[in-house]
């Protein structure tokens, strides 16, 4: 599996932090306009998740916004107490903001996962309606169906992350990162490497 490279400034920060980055004291990228990421600490979770980041990613000649989930362990993404052998081959996820549910695609890299409800060419991205909801919403819940059910049992969500959006959106951080996606990418001047697509788990 091949992770999409982060924006150069974020990638450099992750390189300093190691294979399991921690954003405990970060909020959004400072001294850069517009910022290329905002980090949101979950209020509650039963998964091995450290932080969730809204990241502005280069996607060919454009930029897209992704919701990236960083793990507190080496992986894989798991409910606490579960074993990797219990994972199903076709995991699924959804995002609910103030009760409104949007199904999303779940993609995996080595130490983080990506949630997206659209693609821009081959690049996973968050839709405008979902970003709008993040800006105006109060509570965002990420739900995951990761573990294989026993024979005869229906599929069910077994992982959940609760995020309070108001402290983030109220300070315009989400809107600021959104502006990053409108800035044209000049590969020649930035020297960025073409992104590779993440593979489904």
C-alpha positions as CSV (number, residue, x, y, z in Angstrom):
1,X,0.0,0.0,0.0
2,X,1.3,3.5,-0.9
3,X,0.4,6.6,1.2
4,X,-0.2,9.9,-0.5
5,X,2.6,12.3,0.4
6,X,1.5,15.1,2.7
7,X,2.1,18.7,1.9
8,X,5.8,19.4,2.2
9,X,5.7,21.3,5.5
10,X,3.5,18.6,7.1
11,X,5.6,15.8,5.7
12,X,8.8,17.4,7.2
13,X,7.1,17.6,10.6
14,X,6.0,13.9,10.4
15,X,9.5,12.9,9.5
16,X,10.8,14.5,12.7
17,X,8.1,12.7,14.7
18,X,8.7,9.2,13.4
19,X,6.4,6.5,12.2
20,X,3.6,7.2,14.6
21,X,3.2,11.0,14.7
22,X,1.6,12.7,17.6
23,X,-0.2,16.1,17.2
24,X,-1.2,16.5,20.9
25,X,-0.3,20.2,21.1
26,X,-1.0,21.2,17.5
27,X,-4.1,22.9,16.1
28,X,-3.4,24.3,12.6
29,X,-0.4,25.2,10.6
30,X,0.8,28.6,11.8
31,X,2.7,31.3,10.0
32,X,1.5,30.0,6.6
33,X,-1.4,31.5,4.7
34,X,-3.4,29.6,3.8
35,X,-2.5,26.8,6.2
36,X,-2.3,23.3,4.6
37,X,-3.7,21.4,7.6
38,X,-5.7,21.6,10.8
39,X,-5.4,18.9,13.5
40,X,-8.5,17.9,15.4
41,X,-8.2,15.9,18.7
42,X,-11.1,13.5,19.2
43,X,-13.3,13.9,22.2
44,X,-13.9,10.2,22.5
45,X,-12.9,7.1,20.6
46,X,-12.7,3.3,21.0
47,X,-10.1,3.0,18.3
48,X,-6.3,3.2,18.3
49,X,-6.5,6.8,17.0
50,X,-4.2,9.6,18.0
51,X,-5.5,12.5,16.0
52,X,-7.5,13.4,12.9
53,X,-6.2,15.9,10.4
54,X,-7.9,17.9,7.7
55,X,-5.2,18.1,5.1
56,X,-4.8,20.0,1.8
57,X,-3.1,17.5,-0.6
58,X,-1.6,18.1,-4.0
59,X,-3.5,16.1,-6.6
60,X,-1.9,16.6,-10.0
61,X,-2.6,20.1,-11.1
62,X,-5.1,20.7,-8.3
63,X,-5.4,20.4,-4.6
64,X,-7.9,18.4,-2.6
65,X,-9.0,18.2,1.0
66,X,-8.8,14.8,2.8
67,X,-9.6,13.7,6.3
68,X,-6.6,11.7,7.5
69,X,-6.6,9.6,10.6
70,X,-3.3,9.1,12.5
71,X,-2.9,6.0,14.7
72,X,-1.5,5.8,18.2
73,X,0.1,2.4,17.4
74,X,2.0,1.0,14.4
75,X,-1.3,-0.2,13.0
76,X,-3.6,-1.5,11.7
77,X,-6.6,0.6,12.6
78,X,-8.5,-1.5,15.2
79,X,-11.1,-1.2,18.0
80,X,-9.3,-1.3,21.3
81,X,-8.9,-4.8,22.5
82,X,-9.3,-6.3,19.1
83,X,-6.7,-8.4,17.2
84,X,-5.6,-7.9,13.6
85,X,-6.8,-11.4,12.8
86,X,-10.4,-10.2,13.4
87,X,-10.3,-7.6,10.6
88,X,-12.6,-8.1,7.7
89,X,-11.5,-7.8,4.0
90,X,-14.1,-5.2,3.1
91,X,-14.2,-2.5,5.9
92,X,-16.5,0.4,5.5
93,X,-17.0,3.8,7.1
94,X,-19.4,6.8,7.4
95,X,-19.2,10.3,8.6
96,X,-22.2,11.8,10.6
97,X,-22.3,15.6,11.3
98,X,-25.1,16.7,13.5
99,X,-27.0,13.5,12.7
100,X,-26.6,13.7,8.9
101,X,-24.8,10.7,7.5
102,X,-22.5,10.5,4.5
103,X,-21.0,7.2,3.5
104,X,-17.3,7.5,2.8
105,X,-14.5,5.4,1.3
106,X,-11.9,4.1,3.7
107,X,-8.3,3.9,2.4
108,X,-5.2,2.8,4.3
109,X,-1.5,3.6,4.5
110,X,1.0,2.3,6.9
111,X,0.4,4.6,9.8
112,X,-2.7,6.5,8.8
113,X,-6.0,6.1,7.0
114,X,-8.0,8.4,4.7
115,X,-11.7,9.1,4.6
116,X,-13.2,10.6,1.4
117,X,-16.6,10.7,-0.2
118,X,-15.5,11.8,-3.7
119,X,-12.6,11.5,-6.1
120,X,-10.9,14.1,-8.2
121,X,-9.6,12.1,-11.2
122,X,-7.9,9.3,-9.2
123,X,-7.4,11.3,-5.9
124,X,-9.7,10.8,-2.9
125,X,-11.2,14.0,-1.6
126,X,-13.9,15.4,0.6
127,X,-16.9,16.9,-1.2
128,X,-17.9,20.5,-0.9
129,X,-21.1,19.5,1.0
130,X,-19.1,17.6,3.6
131,X,-16.7,20.5,4.1
132,X,-19.7,22.9,4.4
133,X,-21.0,20.6,7.1
134,X,-17.7,20.6,8.9
135,X,-17.6,24.4,8.9
136,X,-21.1,24.9,10.3
137,X,-21.6,21.7,12.3
138,X,-21.2,21.0,16.0
139,X,-20.5,17.3,16.4
140,X,-18.8,15.0,13.9
141,X,-18.9,11.2,14.4
142,X,-16.7,8.8,12.4
143,X,-18.0,5.3,12.3
144,X,-16.1,2.2,11.2
145,X,-17.1,-1.4,10.4
146,X,-13.7,-3.1,10.7
147,X,-14.2,-6.5,12.3
148,X,-15.5,-9.6,10.6
149,X,-18.9,-10.7,12.0
150,X,-19.7,-14.3,12.9
151,X,-21.6,-16.3,10.4
152,X,-25.2,-15.2,10.1
153,X,-24.6,-11.8,11.8
154,X,-25.4,-8.6,9.9
155,X,-22.6,-6.1,9.3
156,X,-22.4,-3.5,12.1
157,X,-20.2,-0.6,13.0
158,X,-17.7,-1.5,15.8
159,X,-15.5,1.6,15.9
160,X,-16.4,5.3,16.6
161,X,-14.6,8.6,16.9
162,X,-16.4,11.7,18.3
163,X,-15.1,15.1,17.4
164,X,-16.4,18.5,18.6
165,X,-16.2,20.7,15.5
166,X,-17.2,24.1,17.0
167,X,-13.8,24.9,18.7
168,X,-12.2,24.2,15.3
169,X,-14.8,25.6,12.8
170,X,-15.6,28.5,15.1
171,X,-12.0,29.7,14.8
172,X,-12.2,29.5,11.0
173,X,-9.4,26.9,10.8
174,X,-11.4,24.6,8.6
175,X,-12.3,27.4,6.3
176,X,-8.7,28.5,6.2
177,X,-7.5,25.1,5.1
178,X,-10.3,25.0,2.6
179,X,-8.7,28.1,0.9
180,X,-5.5,26.0,0.4
181,X,-7.4,23.8,-2.0
182,X,-8.2,26.8,-4.2
183,X,-4.6,27.7,-4.7
184,X,-3.2,26.4,-8.0
185,X,-0.4,23.9,-7.8
186,X,2.8,24.8,-9.5
187,X,4.8,21.6,-9.6
188,X,7.8,23.2,-11.2
189,X,8.2,25.8,-8.4
190,X,7.3,23.5,-5.5
191,X,9.2,20.5,-6.6
192,X,6.5,18.2,-5.3
193,X,6.4,14.5,-6.4
194,X,3.3,13.2,-8.1
195,X,1.1,11.5,-5.6
196,X,0.3,7.8,-5.6
197,X,-3.2,6.6,-4.8
198,X,-3.8,4.7,-1.6
199,X,-5.1,1.2,-1.9
200,X,-8.3,-0.1,-0.2
201,X,-7.4,-2.4,2.7
